[in-house]
Structures are given as structure tokens and as C-alpha cells.
């Protein structure tokens, strides 16, 4: 399913379905502290019903399943949901997944204690989703927005890999990240109030293969390049990786923002 949004990559189409297998294999990379920062806030734990938006291959609900919450995951891409169902089933996890966009949710009122959005919040039509999130959350429900990105200006390998992506996809807006709080559009504050936020740095371990796979699984590469462009990118990125150690850490930063539902 091609997605076009003038706010993203100058409107260049991307399709997560094209990279779902790479996403399933190489995007499950968040360190345990990433999940613990959520659970330590009393969120996504036993006794709570949680909706994970833009769930992709179900990375967040699968990794937080041990904390005891009852999870539902949604994503606009049927291919991503197919991978999520497969991975959850292989692990014996009872998680409900649905292929539906955040703008087309049809859950009853007061369905969830928590809504999570990891790596996906900026894709939404916030004017449409804000009242809908408010409707399906319970009283005092929380909206938890999560993000993690490599830091290309501080990490040499990440910076060089990013340069290669931009060579083939110059309008890619995922480049040039710096550490900062998650941006919350003003319309969200009509329905939610800010409760908490945190930004922190962390090192994420990779091998040459897993880093190459991680890069393919990003929007600027596997989801949007043509087969010919992807082949050229693949060749150049592999050549670059010949110059780096077999194992290395990539400097990232992670961020969490918690919003409380207004009465």
C-alpha cells in the first residue's frame, strides 16, 4: 500500500509492505531500558488494556507482553500485521492484531487504559485522531508516544550510512536527527494534557549484517526506493561496511512523552 504525505519525504511514496520481512528480522532492536522506562511509569502493565498504534511487526506489545497488559495492535500495512501475527504466534502470545489506520479506528468508548504510538506518531492526521484517542481511552487514560533514532552527527557509522541513503533518496526527511523532546501538535492539547517526558542516550549493538538490514528496513530505503535504486544502494552500503568492525555499537537517543486524557 503506497502512502503519500507531503509532510514526509517531499511526498515521495513509501510502502511498509515492501520491507516487512526485513522489518520483522532487523527492527526488533530496542534495549530493555526502552521498555522499562514505560513499565516503571506504571504503564502497559498487568490489569491494563493497551492499544498499540502503528504496531508494525508488533515489536512493542511482544517485548512488553511479560509486564502483563492485555494488548491490541493496529497498523495500516496488512503485510506488517501478517508478520506481527506470525511472530506473536511463534512465541505463544495472545495479542490481537488488526490492519487498520489510526484514522479509521472503530473501538467502543472507554476501551483502553493506555494507547501507545512507537515510531509512528508523526504519520497521523492529528486533527482526526486526537478526539478519537480521547473517545476510546478510559477516564485518566494515557497516550504514550515513543521514539528512538540514531545520532548521525555524533556516530560516524550512522552518519556515513545516512549519507549513502540521502545519495539515493535526497528528499528523505528521516535524516539529520538530534536529541530533542518529541514534538506534540497543538491540537492534541485540546484533548490531552502533558504529564511527563524524558530523553536519554543509549548504545545499540549491531553486526554488519544487522546494521545493513536495519538500514534496508528504514523508510528511506526499502520502503521507498525502486528495485534499481535499492540494488545500487545495497552495493554501495555493503562496500562501506567492509571498512567497519564486525561488531559495533551505534549511538542512539530515545524519547518518551506521556499525555493524560482530559475529562
DRENTI-823597 format. One line per field, with one value per atom (N, C-alpha, C): y, x, z; atom name. Coordinates in nm, 2 decimals, always signed. Atoms other than C-alpha are relative to their C-alpha. Layout:
REM residues N
yy = Y ...
xx = X ...
zz = Z ...
atomo = CA ...
This chain:
REM residues 263
yy = -0.12 +0.00 +0.12 -0.12 +0.32 +0.11 -0.11 +0.61 +0.13 -0.13 +0.97 +0.11 -0.11 +1.26 +0.11 -0.11 +1.60 +0.04 -0.03 +1.64 -0.09 +0.10 +1.34 -0.03 +0.03 +1.29 +0.07 -0.08 +1.57 -0.08 +0.07 +1.34 -0.12 +0.12 +1.05 -0.12 +0.12 +0.73 -0.10 +0.11 +0.46 -0.10 +0.11 +0.12 -0.09 +0.08 -0.06 -0.15 +0.14 -0.39 -0.05 +0.03 -0.38 -0.05 +0.03 -0.42 -0.07 +0.06 -0.61 -0.12 +0.11 -0.92 +0.05 -0.06 -0.70 +0.06 -0.06 -0.51 -0.10 +0.10 -0.83 -0.06 +0.06 -0.95 +0.10 -0.10 -0.63 +0.12 -0.13 -0.37 -0.03 +0.03 -0.55 +0.02 -0.04 -0.36 +0.08 -0.09 -0.16 -0.07 +0.06 -0.23 -0.01 +0.02 -0.34 +0.12 -0.12 +0.00 +0.08 -0.07 +0.13 -0.04 +0.06 -0.09 +0.03 -0.02 -0.05 +0.15 -0.14 +0.33 +0.02 -0.01 +0.27 -0.07 +0.08 +0.00 +0.07 -0.06 +0.19 +0.12 -0.11 +0.47 -0.05 +0.06 +0.22 -0.01 +0.00 +0.20 -0.14 +0.12 -0.11 -0.12 +0.10 -0.34 -0.08 +0.09 -0.61 +0.08 -0.07 -0.51 +0.11 -0.11 -0.26 -0.06 +0.03 -0.28 +0.10 -0.09 -0.13 -0.01 +0.00 -0.03 +0.06 -0.04 -0.01 +0.04 -0.05 +0.21 -0.01 +0.01 +0.17 -0.11 +0.11 -0.16 -0.07 +0.07 -0.28 -0.15 +0.14 -0.63 -0.04 +0.03 -0.60 +0.01 +0.00 -0.51 +0.04 -0.05 -0.31 -0.10 +0.10 -0.55 -0.13 +0.13 -0.86 +0.02 -0.01 -0.72 +0.05 -0.04 -0.57 -0.10 +0.10 -0.88 -0.05 +0.05 -1.00 +0.08 -0.09 -0.70 -0.02 +0.04 -0.84 +0.07 -0.07 -0.60 -0.08 +0.06 -0.71 +0.09 -0.08 -0.59 -0.02 +0.00 -0.50 +0.09 -0.07 -0.38 +0.03 -0.04 -0.19 +0.06 -0.06 -0.09 +0.01 -0.02 +0.04 -0.10 +0.10 -0.23 -0.14 +0.14 -0.58 -0.09 +0.09 -0.72 +0.01 -0.01 -0.58 -0.08 +0.08 -0.73 -0.15 +0.14 -1.06 -0.05 +0.03 -1.06 +0.00 -0.01 -0.95 -0.12 +0.12 -1.24 -0.12 +0.11 -1.48 -0.01 +0.00 -1.37 -0.02 +0.02 -1.35 -0.14 +0.15 -1.70 -0.09 +0.08 -1.84 +0.01 -0.02 -1.70 -0.04 +0.03 -1.82 +0.11 -0.12 -1.47 +0.02 -0.03 -1.38 +0.15 -0.14 -1.05 +0.02 -0.02 -0.92 +0.11 -0.10 -0.75 +0.03 -0.04 -0.56 +0.09 -0.09 -0.40 +0.12 -0.12 -0.05 +0.12 -0.12 +0.30 +0.07 -0.07 +0.52 +0.09 -0.09 +0.75 -0.08 +0.08 +0.46 -0.10 +0.09 +0.30 +0.00 +0.01 +0.17 -0.07 +0.06 +0.06 +0.07 -0.07 +0.13 +0.10 -0.10 +0.42 -0.07 +0.05 +0.37 -0.14 +0.14 +0.06 -0.02 +0.02 +0.12 +0.09 -0.08 +0.23 +0.08 -0.06 +0.32 -0.02 +0.01 +0.40 +0.03 -0.03 +0.37 +0.02 -0.03 +0.50 +0.01 +0.01 +0.40 +0.01 -0.02 +0.54 +0.03 -0.02 +0.64 +0.12 -0.10 +0.94 +0.11 -0.11 +1.19 -0.03 +0.04 +0.99 +0.03 -0.01 +1.05 +0.14 -0.13 +1.32 +0.03 -0.02 +1.46 +0.07 -0.05 +1.66 -0.10 +0.11 +1.34 -0.10 +0.10 +1.11 +0.05 -0.05 +1.34 -0.03 +0.03 +1.32 -0.15 +0.15 +0.95 -0.07 +0.05 +0.87 +0.03 -0.04 +1.06 -0.08 +0.08 +0.87 -0.14 +0.14 +0.52 -0.02 +0.01 +0.59 +0.01 -0.01 +0.54 +0.13 -0.12 +0.82 -0.01 +0.00 +0.92 -0.09 +0.08 +0.71 +0.08 -0.06 +0.78 -0.03 +0.01 +0.84 +0.00 +0.01 +0.72 +0.00 -0.01 +0.83 -0.03 +0.05 +0.66 +0.02 -0.02 +0.72 -0.04 +0.03 +0.60 +0.03 -0.03 +0.72 +0.01 -0.01 +0.70 +0.15 -0.14 +1.02 +0.02 +0.00 +1.08 +0.10 -0.10 +1.38 -0.04 +0.05 +1.20 -0.14 +0.14 +0.85 -0.01 +0.00 +0.81 -0.10 +0.11 +0.48 +0.04 -0.04 +0.61 +0.12 -0.12 +0.94 -0.04 +0.05 +0.76 -0.08 +0.08 +0.52 +0.09 -0.10 +0.81 +0.08 -0.07 +0.99 -0.08 +0.09 +0.69 -0.01 +0.00 +0.68 +0.13 -0.13 +1.05 +0.02 -0.01 +1.00 -0.06 +0.06 +0.78 +0.05 -0.05 +0.94 +0.14 -0.13 +1.31 +0.07 -0.06 +1.41 -0.07 +0.08 +1.16 +0.09 -0.09 +1.36 -0.07 +0.07 +1.09 +0.02 -0.02 +1.21 +0.12 -0.12 +1.46 +0.01 +0.00 +1.36 +0.05 -0.04 +1.53 -0.03 +0.03 +1.47 +0.11 -0.11 +1.66 -0.07 +0.06 +1.61 -0.03 +0.03 +1.46 +0.12 -0.12 +1.73 -0.05 +0.03 +1.72 +0.12 -0.10 +1.91 +0.07 -0.08 +2.18 -0.06 +0.05 +2.01 -0.11 +0.11 +1.72 +0.06 -0.06 +1.96 +0.04 -0.03 +2.02 -0.12 +0.12 +1.66 -0.07 +0.06 +1.57 +0.11 -0.09 +1.74 -0.07 +0.06 +1.68 -0.05 +0.05 +1.46 -0.02 +0.04 +1.35 -0.01 +0.03 +1.33 -0.02 +0.03 +1.21 -0.03 +0.03 +1.19 -0.05 +0.06 +0.98 -0.07 +0.06 +0.84 -0.15 +0.14 +0.47 -0.06 +0.07 +0.24 -0.12 +0.11 -0.02 -0.09 +0.08 -0.32 -0.05 +0.05 -0.43 -0.09 +0.06 -0.66 +0.07 -0.06 -0.56 -0.04 +0.05 -0.78 +0.07 -0.05 -0.65 +0.15 -0.15 -0.28 +0.02 -0.01 -0.33 -0.03 +0.03 -0.49 +0.10 -0.11 -0.22 +0.12 -0.11 +0.04 -0.03 +0.04 -0.15 +0.02 -0.01 -0.15 +0.14 -0.14 +0.23 +0.05 -0.05 +0.43 +0.05 -0.06 +0.60 -0.10 +0.10 +0.27 -0.10 +0.11 -0.05 +0.04 -0.04 +0.12 +0.09 -0.11 +0.38 -0.01 +0.00 +0.31 -0.10 +0.10 +0.14 -0.12 +0.11 -0.20 +0.03 -0.04 -0.04 +0.08 -0.08 +0.22 -0.08 +0.08 -0.03 -0.09 +0.08 -0.25 +0.08 -0.09 +0.04 +0.04 -0.03 +0.15 -0.12 +0.12 -0.21 -0.02 +0.02 -0.24 +0.11 -0.11 +0.10 -0.02 +0.01 +0.04 -0.12 +0.12 -0.31 +0.03 -0.04 -0.16 +0.08 -0.08 +0.09 -0.09 +0.08 -0.18 -0.09 +0.07 -0.35 +0.07 -0.08 -0.07 +0.01 -0.01 -0.11 -0.13 +0.13 -0.37 -0.09 +0.10 -0.69 +0.03 -0.03 -0.58 +0.15 -0.14 -0.22 +0.05 -0.07 +0.00 +0.12 -0.12 +0.28 +0.09 -0.09 +0.58 +0.05 -0.04 +0.65 +0.09 -0.06 +0.86 -0.05 +0.05 +0.75 +0.11 -0.10 +0.97 -0.06 +0.04 +0.91 +0.13 -0.11 +1.16 -0.06 +0.05 +1.08 +0.11 -0.09 +1.26 -0.06 +0.05 +1.23 +0.05 -0.04 +1.23 +0.10 -0.09 +1.53 -0.05 +0.04 +1.48 +0.07
xx = +0.08 +0.00 +0.09 -0.08 +0.16 -0.06 +0.04 +0.15 +0.07 -0.06 +0.20 -0.05 +0.03 +0.22 +0.10 -0.09 +0.36 +0.08 -0.08 +0.49 +0.12 -0.11 +0.72 +0.06 -0.08 +0.99 -0.05 +0.05 +0.85 -0.11 +0.11 +0.55 +0.04 -0.04 +0.76 -0.07 +0.08 +0.55 +0.09 -0.06 +0.65 -0.10 +0.09 +0.51 +0.07 -0.07 +0.60 -0.01 +0.01 +0.48 +0.12 -0.11 +0.78 +0.12 -0.11 +1.01 -0.04 +0.05 +0.80 +0.09 -0.08 +1.03 +0.13 -0.12 +1.34 -0.04 +0.04 +1.14 -0.02 +0.02 +1.05 +0.13 -0.13 +1.41 +0.09 -0.10 +1.60 -0.04 +0.05 +1.38 -0.03 +0.02 +1.34 +0.13 -0.14 +1.64 +0.00 +0.00 +1.52 +0.05 -0.05 +1.72 -0.11 +0.10 +1.53 -0.03 +0.03 +1.56 -0.11 +0.10 +1.34 -0.14 +0.13 +1.05 -0.02 +0.00 +1.14 -0.04 +0.04 +1.10 -0.15 +0.14 +0.74 -0.07 +0.06 +0.66 +0.02 -0.03 +0.83 -0.09 +0.10 +0.58 -0.14 +0.13 +0.30 -0.09 +0.07 +0.20 +0.03 -0.01 +0.14 +0.03 -0.03 +0.14 -0.13 +0.10 -0.08 -0.13 +0.13 -0.45 -0.04 +0.03 -0.44 -0.02 +0.03 -0.58 +0.07 -0.08 -0.34 -0.02 +0.01 -0.38 +0.13 -0.13 -0.05 -0.03 +0.03 -0.09 +0.13 -0.12 +0.14 +0.09 -0.07 +0.24 +0.11 -0.10 +0.44 -0.01 +0.00 +0.55 -0.03 +0.03 +0.43 +0.11 -0.12 +0.76 -0.03 +0.03 +0.62 -0.08 +0.07 +0.35 +0.07 -0.07 +0.56 +0.11 -0.11 +0.85 -0.05 +0.06 +0.62 -0.10 +0.10 +0.40 +0.02 -0.03 +0.58 -0.04 +0.05 +0.46 -0.15 +0.13 +0.11 -0.12 +0.12 -0.11 -0.06 +0.07 -0.37 +0.01 -0.04 -0.26 -0.09 +0.05 -0.42 +0.09 -0.09 -0.20 -0.07 +0.06 -0.31 +0.11 -0.09 -0.12 -0.06 +0.06 -0.21 +0.05 -0.05 +0.00 -0.04 +0.03 -0.15 +0.12 -0.13 +0.20 +0.07 -0.05 +0.32 -0.08 +0.09 +0.02 +0.02 -0.03 +0.09 +0.13 -0.12 +0.44 -0.02 +0.03 +0.31 -0.07 +0.07 +0.07 +0.09 -0.09 +0.34 +0.09 -0.10 +0.59 -0.06 +0.07 +0.34 -0.04 +0.04 +0.21 +0.11 -0.12 +0.56 +0.04 -0.04 +0.61 -0.11 +0.11 +0.28 -0.07 +0.06 +0.15 -0.14 +0.14 -0.22 -0.02 +0.01 -0.22 -0.09 +0.08 -0.49 +0.06 -0.05 -0.37 -0.10 +0.09 -0.57 +0.07 -0.05 -0.48 -0.10 +0.09 -0.64 +0.08 -0.08 -0.51 -0.05 +0.03 -0.51 -0.12 +0.11 -0.77 -0.13 +0.12 -1.02 -0.03 +0.02 -1.03 -0.15 +0.15 -1.38 -0.02 +0.02 -1.33 -0.11 +0.10 -1.61 +0.07 -0.05 -1.58 +0.06 -0.06 -1.36 +0.06 -0.05 -1.19 +0.13 -0.14 -0.83 +0.05 -0.06 -0.63 +0.12 -0.12 -0.33 +0.00 -0.03 -0.26 +0.14 -0.14 +0.09 +0.02 -0.04 +0.25 +0.15 -0.15 +0.61 +0.05 -0.06 +0.80 -0.11 +0.11 +0.47 -0.08 +0.10 +0.31 -0.01 +0.00 +0.41 -0.07 +0.07 +0.24 -0.15 +0.14 -0.11 -0.05 +0.08 -0.37 -0.05 +0.03 -0.37 -0.13 +0.13 -0.68 -0.11 +0.10 -0.87 +0.02 -0.03 -0.70 -0.02 +0.01 -0.70 -0.13 +0.13 -1.07 -0.03 +0.03 -1.08 +0.08 -0.08 -0.80 -0.07 +0.07 -0.98 -0.13 +0.13 -1.31 +0.03 -0.02 -1.16 +0.08 -0.08 -0.94 -0.10 +0.08 -1.09 +0.04 -0.03 -1.10 +0.14 -0.14 -0.75 +0.09 -0.08 -0.62 +0.12 -0.13 -0.27 +0.03 -0.06 -0.13 +0.15 -0.14 +0.23 +0.07 -0.07 +0.45 +0.14 -0.13 +0.78 +0.08 -0.09 +1.08 +0.14 -0.14 +1.43 +0.07 -0.07 +1.68 +0.15 -0.15 +2.05 +0.03 -0.05 +2.25 +0.11 -0.10 +2.43 +0.12 -0.10 +2.63 +0.10 -0.09 +2.78 +0.06 -0.05 +2.82 +0.04 -0.05 +3.04 -0.06 +0.06 +2.90 -0.14 +0.14 +2.54 +0.00 -0.01 +2.64 +0.03 -0.04 +2.81 -0.12 +0.11 +2.52 -0.11 +0.10 +2.28 +0.03 -0.04 +2.48 -0.03 +0.02 +2.45 -0.15 +0.15 +2.07 -0.03 +0.04 +2.05 +0.05 -0.05 +2.25 -0.10 +0.11 +1.97 -0.14 +0.14 +1.68 +0.02 -0.03 +1.77 -0.11 +0.12 +1.42 -0.04 +0.04 +1.42 +0.01 +0.00 +1.32 +0.03 -0.04 +1.43 +0.14 -0.14 +1.79 +0.02 -0.05 +1.98 -0.06 +0.07 +1.82 +0.10 -0.07 +1.94 -0.09 +0.07 +1.84 -0.10 +0.10 +1.51 -0.12 +0.13 +1.17 -0.09 +0.09 +0.90 -0.09 +0.09 +0.70 -0.15 +0.15 +0.33 -0.08 +0.08 +0.10 -0.10 +0.08 -0.11 -0.14 +0.13 -0.44 -0.01 +0.00 -0.35 -0.04 +0.02 -0.37 -0.14 +0.14 -0.74 -0.06 +0.05 -0.79 +0.08 -0.10 -0.48 +0.08 -0.10 -0.25 +0.13 -0.13 +0.12 +0.02 -0.02 +0.22 +0.15 -0.14 +0.58 +0.07 -0.09 +0.87 +0.14 -0.14 +1.22 +0.08 -0.09 +1.51 +0.13 -0.13 +1.82 +0.07 -0.09 +2.11 +0.02 -0.03 +2.18 +0.08 -0.08 +2.42 -0.08 +0.07 +2.26 +0.10 -0.10 +2.48 -0.05 +0.03 +2.49 +0.12 -0.10 +2.68 -0.01 +0.01 +2.75 -0.13 +0.13 +2.45 -0.12 +0.12 +2.21 -0.01 +0.01 +2.30 -0.04 +0.05 +2.26 -0.15 +0.14 +1.93 -0.09 +0.07 +1.83 -0.02 +0.01 +1.90 -0.09 +0.09 +1.71 -0.15 +0.13 +1.41 -0.05 +0.05 +1.40 -0.08 +0.09 +1.15 +0.08 -0.08 +1.42 +0.06 -0.07 +1.55 -0.10 +0.08 +1.34 -0.14 +0.14 +1.00 -0.02 +0.02 +1.06 +0.09 -0.09 +1.35 -0.05 +0.03 +1.29 +0.09 -0.09 +1.44 +0.14 -0.13 +1.72 +0.07 -0.07 +1.79 +0.04 -0.03 +1.78 +0.12 -0.11 +2.03 +0.13 -0.11 +2.27 +0.04 -0.02 +2.22 +0.07 -0.05 +2.28 +0.15 -0.14 +2.61 +0.09 -0.08 +2.74 +0.01 +0.00 +2.64 +0.08 -0.08 +2.79 +0.15 -0.14 +3.12 +0.05 -0.04 +3.12 +0.02 -0.01 +3.06 +0.13 -0.13 +3.38 +0.10 -0.10 +3.56 -0.02 +0.03 +3.40 +0.02 -0.02 +3.45 -0.12 +0.11 +3.24 -0.12 +0.10 +3.06 +0.02 -0.01 +2.99 -0.13 +0.11 +2.76 -0.03 +0.05 +2.55 -0.06 +0.06 +2.47 -0.13 +0.14 +2.10 -0.04 +0.07 +1.87 -0.14 +0.14 +1.53 -0.08 +0.08 +1.24 -0.14 +0.13 +0.91 -0.08 +0.09 +0.62 -0.13 +0.13 +0.31 -0.10 +0.11 -0.01 -0.12 +0.12 -0.31 -0.13 +0.14 -0.67 -0.07 +0.08 -0.86 -0.14 +0.14 -1.21 -0.09
zz = +0.00 +0.00 +0.00 +0.01 -0.12 +0.09 -0.08 +0.13 -0.05 +0.04 +0.02 +0.09 -0.10 +0.26 -0.03 +0.04 +0.16 +0.12 -0.12 +0.52 +0.01 -0.02 +0.47 -0.14 +0.11 +0.21 -0.13 +0.12 -0.02 -0.07 +0.06 -0.09 -0.07 +0.07 -0.22 +0.06 -0.05 -0.19 +0.07 -0.06 +0.05 +0.04 -0.02 +0.13 +0.10 -0.10 +0.45 -0.03 +0.05 +0.29 -0.07 +0.08 +0.07 +0.09 -0.09 +0.37 +0.12 -0.12 +0.62 +0.05 -0.04 +0.62 +0.06 -0.06 +0.69 +0.13 -0.13 +0.95 +0.11 -0.10 +1.12 +0.05 -0.03 +1.12 +0.07 -0.04 +1.19 +0.08 -0.07 +1.36 +0.15 -0.14 +1.70 +0.07 -0.05 +1.84 +0.13 -0.12 +2.14 +0.12 -0.12 +2.45 +0.11 -0.10 +2.76 +0.08 -0.07 +2.92 -0.07 +0.08 +2.64 +0.05 -0.05 +2.77 +0.15 -0.15 +3.14 +0.03 -0.02 +3.11 -0.01 +0.01 +3.02 +0.12 -0.11 +3.28 +0.13 -0.13 +3.56 +0.03 -0.02 +3.50 +0.03 -0.03 +3.58 -0.13 +0.13 +3.21 -0.07 +0.08 +2.99 +0.09 -0.10 +3.30 +0.02 -0.04 +3.45 +0.04 -0.03 +3.47 -0.10 +0.10 +3.18 -0.14 +0.14 +2.83 -0.08 +0.07 +2.58 -0.15 +0.15 +2.21 -0.05 +0.06 +2.02 -0.15 +0.13 +1.71 -0.09 +0.08 +1.41 +0.05 -0.08 +1.57 -0.09 +0.09 +1.26 +0.02 -0.02 +1.34 +0.15 -0.14 +1.70 +0.09 -0.09 +1.85 +0.14 -0.13 +2.14 +0.08 -0.08 +2.25 +0.03 -0.02 +2.20 +0.11 -0.10 +2.41 +0.14 -0.13 +2.68 +0.05 -0.04 +2.70 +0.14 -0.13 +3.00 +0.12 -0.11 +3.20 +0.03 -0.04 +3.19 -0.06 +0.05 +3.00 -0.11 +0.11 +2.75 -0.12 +0.11 +2.41 -0.13 +0.13 +2.08 -0.08 +0.08 +1.79 -0.14 +0.13 +1.47 -0.08 +0.10 +1.16 -0.13 +0.13 +0.82 -0.10 +0.09 +0.65 +0.03 -0.02 +0.61 +0.01 -0.01 +0.55 +0.13 -0.14 +0.88 +0.10 -0.09 +1.06 -0.02 +0.03 +0.89 +0.08 -0.07 +1.03 +0.16 -0.15 +1.38 +0.05 -0.04 +1.39 +0.01 +0.01 +1.29 +0.12 -0.11 +1.55 +0.13 -0.13 +1.83 +0.02 -0.01 +1.75 +0.03 -0.02 +1.74 +0.14 -0.14 +2.09 +0.10 -0.08 +2.22 +0.07 -0.06 +2.29 -0.06 +0.04 +2.28 -0.02 +0.03 +2.11 -0.12 +0.11 +1.88 -0.09 +0.10 +1.56 -0.11 +0.10 +1.31 -0.10 +0.11 +0.97 -0.02 +0.01 +1.01 +0.03 -0.02 +1.00 +0.13 -0.12 +1.31 -0.02 +0.03 +1.14 -0.01 +0.02 +1.10 +0.11 -0.11 +1.44 +0.03 -0.02 +1.54 +0.14 -0.14 +1.91 +0.07 -0.08 +2.16 +0.09 -0.09 +2.40 +0.12 -0.13 +2.71 -0.01 +0.03 +2.56 +0.06 -0.03 +2.67 +0.12 -0.10 +2.97 -0.06 +0.06 +2.75 -0.15 +0.14 +2.39 -0.02 +0.03 +2.26 -0.14 +0.14 +1.94 +0.00 +0.00 +1.88 -0.14 +0.13 +1.58 -0.11 +0.10 +1.41 +0.02 -0.03 +1.57 -0.10 +0.10 +1.30 -0.13 +0.12 +1.03 +0.01 -0.02 +1.18 -0.04 +0.01 +1.09 +0.14 -0.14 +1.43 +0.03 -0.02 +1.39 +0.01 +0.00 +1.32 +0.12 -0.10 +1.57 +0.15 -0.14 +1.88 +0.07 -0.06 +1.95 +0.01 +0.00 +1.86 +0.11 -0.11 +2.10 +0.14 -0.12 +2.37 +0.02 -0.01 +2.30 +0.04 -0.03 +2.32 +0.13 -0.13 +2.63 +0.11 -0.12 +2.97 +0.08 -0.09 +3.23 +0.05 -0.04 +3.32 -0.08 +0.09 +3.03 -0.05 +0.05 +2.89 -0.14 +0.13 +2.55 +0.01 -0.02 +2.54 -0.14 +0.12 +2.25 +0.02 -0.02 +2.20 -0.13 +0.12 +1.97 +0.03 -0.01 +1.91 -0.13 +0.12 +1.65 +0.02 -0.01 +1.57 -0.01 +0.00 +1.61 -0.10 +0.11 +1.28 +0.01 -0.02 +1.39 +0.11 -0.10 +1.69 -0.03 +0.03 +1.55 -0.15 +0.14 +1.24 -0.09 +0.09 +1.11 -0.04 +0.03 +1.14 -0.10 +0.09 +0.97 -0.14 +0.13 +0.68 -0.07 +0.06 +0.63 -0.04 +0.04 +0.63 -0.12 +0.12 +0.37 -0.12 +0.12 +0.14 -0.03 +0.02 +0.19 -0.08 +0.06 +0.10 -0.14 +0.13 -0.21 -0.10 +0.09 -0.35 +0.03 -0.03 -0.17 +0.07 -0.06 -0.12 +0.08 -0.07 +0.00 +0.13 -0.13 +0.29 +0.12 -0.11 +0.59 +0.14 -0.12 +0.84 +0.04 -0.02 +0.82 +0.10 -0.08 +1.05 +0.14 -0.13 +1.38 +0.11 -0.12 +1.70 +0.12 -0.12 +2.06 +0.04 -0.04 +2.15 +0.05 -0.04 +2.31 -0.12 +0.10 +2.10 -0.03 +0.03 +1.92 +0.01 -0.01 +2.01 -0.07 +0.07 +1.77 +0.10 -0.09 +1.94 +0.02 -0.01 +1.86 +0.10 -0.10 +2.09 +0.14 -0.14 +2.39 +0.02 -0.02 +2.33 +0.07 -0.06 +2.45 +0.10 -0.09 +2.65 +0.06 -0.07 +2.90 +0.02 -0.01 +2.92 +0.15 -0.13 +3.21 +0.03 -0.02 +3.16 -0.13 +0.12 +2.91 +0.05 -0.03 +2.90 -0.13 +0.11 +2.65 +0.06 -0.05 +2.70 -0.11 +0.10 +2.50 +0.04 -0.02 +2.46 -0.12 +0.10 +2.27 -0.05 +0.05 +2.04 -0.08 +0.07 +1.93 -0.13 +0.13 +1.57 -0.05 +0.08 +1.34 -0.14 +0.13 +0.98 -0.07 +0.06 +0.87 +0.06 -0.07 +1.13 -0.03 +0.03 +1.06 -0.14 +0.14 +0.69 -0.01 +0.00 +0.75 +0.06 -0.06 +0.98 -0.09 +0.10 +0.71 -0.11 +0.10 +0.45 +0.05 -0.06 +0.69 +0.03 -0.03 +0.72 -0.12 +0.11 +0.52 -0.12 +0.11 +0.31 -0.09 +0.08 +0.17 -0.05 +0.05 +0.14 -0.02 +0.02 +0.17 -0.11 +0.10 -0.10 -0.12 +0.12 -0.34 -0.10 +0.10 -0.67 +0.00 +0.00 -0.73 -0.05 +0.06 -0.94 +0.10 -0.10 -0.67 +0.12 -0.11 -0.40 -0.02 +0.04 -0.58 +0.01 +0.00 -0.62 +0.15 -0.15 -0.25 +0.07 -0.06 -0.14 -0.02 +0.04 -0.33 +0.07 -0.06 -0.20 +0.15 -0.15 +0.16 +0.04 -0.04 +0.17 -0.02 +0.02 +0.03 +0.12 -0.12 +0.31 +0.12 -0.12 +0.57 +0.00 +0.00 +0.46 +0.08 -0.06 +0.63 +0.16 -0.14 +0.98 +0.07 -0.08 +1.26 -0.02 +0.02 +1.25 +0.10 -0.11 +1.57 +0.04 -0.04 +1.68 +0.07 -0.06 +1.88 -0.08 +0.06 +1.73 +0.10 -0.10 +1.94 -0.04 +0.02 +1.96 +0.11 -0.12 +2.17 -0.01 -0.01 +2.29 +0.07 -0.06 +2.40 +0.03 -0.04 +2.58 +0.03 -0.04 +2.61 +0.04 -0.06 +2.83 +0.01 +0.00 +2.78 +0.08 -0.08 +3.02 -0.07 +0.05 +2.89 +0.08 -0.07 +2.98 +0.02 -0.03 +3.14 -0.10
atomo = N CA C N CA C N CA C N CA C N CA C N CA C N CA C N CA C N CA C N CA C N CA C N CA C N CA C N CA C N CA C N CA C N CA C N CA C N CA C N CA C N CA C N CA C N CA C N CA C N CA C N CA C N CA C N CA C N CA C N CA C N CA C N CA C N CA C N CA C N CA C N CA C N CA C N CA C N CA C N CA C N CA C N CA C N CA C N CA C N CA C N CA C N CA C N CA C N CA C N CA C N CA C N CA C N CA C N CA C N CA C N CA C N CA C N CA C N CA C N CA C N CA C N CA C N CA C N CA C N CA C N CA C N CA C N CA C N CA C N CA C N CA C N CA C N CA C N CA C N CA C N CA C N CA C N CA C N CA C N CA C N CA C N CA C N CA C N CA C N CA C N CA C N CA C N CA C N CA C N CA C N CA C N CA C N CA C N CA C N CA C N CA C N CA C N CA C N CA C N CA C N CA C N CA C N CA C N CA C N CA C N CA C N CA C N CA C N CA C N CA C N CA C N CA C N CA C N CA C N CA C N CA C N CA C N CA C N CA C N CA C N CA C N CA C N CA C N CA C N CA C N CA C N CA C N CA C N CA C N CA C N CA C N CA C N CA C N CA C N CA C N CA C N CA C N CA C N CA C N CA C N CA C N CA C N CA C N CA C N CA C N CA C N CA C N CA C N CA C N CA C N CA C N CA C N CA C N CA C N CA C N CA C N CA C N CA C N CA C N CA C N CA C N CA C N CA C N CA C N CA C N CA C N CA C N CA C N CA C N CA C N CA C N CA C N CA C N CA C N CA C N CA C N CA C N CA C N CA C N CA C N CA C N CA C N CA C N CA C N CA C N CA C N CA C N CA C N CA C N CA C N CA C N CA C N CA C N CA C N CA C N CA C N CA C N CA C N CA C N CA C N CA C N CA C N CA C N CA C N CA C N CA C N CA C N CA C N CA C N CA C N CA C N CA C N CA C N CA C N CA C N CA C N CA C N CA C N CA C N CA C N CA C N CA C N CA C N CA C N CA C N CA C N CA C N CA C N CA C N CA C N CA C N CA C N CA C N CA C N CA C N CA C N CA C N CA C N CA C N CA C N CA C N CA C N CA C N CA C N CA C N CA C N CA C N CA C N CA C N CA C N CA C N CA C N CA C N CA C N CA C N CA C N CA C N CA C N CA C N CA C N CA C N CA C N CA C
